[in-house]
Amino acid sequence: MDDCDPLDLDAADFAPGEDTAERLALLTLEEAHDLLRLLQAVAGEDGPLSPDVDRWAREIAGRIPSEN
């Protein structure tokens, strides 16, 4: 990203926070497991973000019941 222009947040088309906060507050259990599987797959790729992704995967895994 070194050669990219900085993101102009004023020009970006974001939904107003007050309209999305409630919708983003919770994931369904199925969504949480889908996200966990995605994070675990990315963490296993040994890329530069793998340690951060692995940390988030462990954090989520500790907060949701297992699928079994």
Order of alpha helices (4+ residues) and beta strands (2+ residues): alpha-alpha-alpha
